Amino acid sequence: MIKVTNQIGKELRMSRLLNPVSKRTIIVAYAHGVLLGPMKGMETNEEIRRQNETLRASDAVLVPMGFLPFCQDLFMGKDAPELLALYDWESLTRPNEQLGYVEGAVESVTSIERVLAAGASGVMTYLFVGFDDPRTEANEMRRNYEVNELCQKYGLIHIVEPRIVTNKETGKDGTAKQNLMKLNTRMAAELGADFVKVVYPGTPERLKELQDISPAPLVIAGGSKISDEEAGKMAEASVTAGTAGLVFGRNVFQAEDPAKTLARFRKIVHGV
């Protein structure tokens, strides 16, 4: 059977994103400025310049398109990571001291045309569920569907990060509600996501439960900065649960030695 061009395009992008041996990926999310403002690892222009070198050992780096001019060197050359575009902005996870909201909102902040013009391999969108107004959740589904249709049309990779509105995502014990994680993980997969980016549910067994019910491969969000030991255990859990790898941000670019940290994650995830 002869493949159509967009199918070939997606397969080519996938082949560059996934390690040829492990069939997994290590993506660094370097997109926090547009969401949370300046922070360690991307607070000053000098820190950003240094990260243009230290993050090159990743398989891909996720950035907002408006931030790309300041990170262009990171993606230059044949040994560079793949470029992934943060398609959305959201205020649902912003802390109270930074004008946080009970629910917040999500909005697209780029276009497929701009993503393609930049040479990106794919995009990441958020899929929030659990709003008090059910029409807001319906709009989230529609918005993600429309992006997915464009990714299918142009052969781009689509990563969906399903989340639950902040004040509803954890139980009284502070752990993520596994039944709701299964719900939104499956929703994201059946919208057509190539990868579903999930918050680590706390144990390798709970993570495997999520992968077992998801037709799409999972990638694990690193979340806030945690200890190197905890981050290593999370990376190991991603492998034992059979997921497609990591999307770590602060646990890489806020490390004391990001290059060394990336090398450690590569050893865990890819075995090299």
Residue, then its C-alpha position, 0 to 999 in steps of 0.5 A: m500500500i502506498k502511503v500518503t504524504n502526511q502519514i509519511g511526515k508523521e512517521l519521519r517525525m516519530s522516528r526522530l523523536l523516539n530513540p531507535v533502540s529504546k523506542r522511548t523519548i526524553i522531552v525537556a519542557y522549557a516552557h514555564g515562563v509563559l505560564l509561571g514567569p521567570m524562575k530558576g533555570m530560565e530567570t535571566n537571559e544568561e541562564i537561557r543562553r546556557q540552557n541552549e547548550t545543556l539541553r541539547a542532550s535531550d531528544a526534544v525540547l518543548v517551547p512556546m513559539g514566542f520564546l523560540p527566537f531566544c532558544q534558536d541555537l538549541f535547535m541548530g545543527k544535526d545533533a540538535p533535539e527536535l522542536l516541539a511547540l507548546y500550543d496552549w497557555e493556561s492559568l489553572t495551575r498558577p499558584n495563588e501568589q501569582l494571581g491564581y484562580v479557583e479554576g482558571a482558563v486555557e487558550s491557544v497561543t499559536s497556530i499550526e501555520r506558525v508551528l510548521a513555518a518553524g520546522a517543529s515536529g509537533v505540538m502539545t495541548y492541554l485538556f482540562v476536565g472538571f469545570d463547574d460549567p460543563r460547556t467549558e469542558a465541551n469547549e476543551m474537547r472541541r479545541n483539542y479535536e480541532v488541533n488534532e485534525l490539523c496535526q493529522k492533516y499536516g503529519l505533526i505529532h500531537i501530545v495531549e496533557p489531560r488534567i483535572v481542574t486543580n481543586k478537584e484533582t486530588g483526594k483528602d490524602g493529597t494523592a491524585k484521584q486514579n479513577l479521574m486520571k483514567l477518565n481523562t487519560r482515555m479521553a485524550a487518547e481517543l481524541g487522537a493523541d499520539f502521546v498522552k502526557v500524564v502526571y505521575p500517579g504515585t506508584p509504578e503500579r498505578l502508572k501501569e494501570l494508566q498505560d494499560i487503559s490508554p490506546a496511546p503511549l504515555v509520557i510522564a510529566g515531571g511536575s515541580k522540582i523534586s529530589d534527584e532520587e525521587a526523579g530517578k525513581m519516576a524515570e525508572a517507573s516510566v520504563t517498568a510501566g511500559t510508557a514512551g518516556l519522560v517530559f521533564g522540565r524543572n527536574v532538568f533545567q533547575a538541576e545543579d548540573p542539567a547536562k549531568t542530570l540529562a545523562r542520568f535520565r538517558k541511562i535510565v530511559h535509553g540504557v545509554 
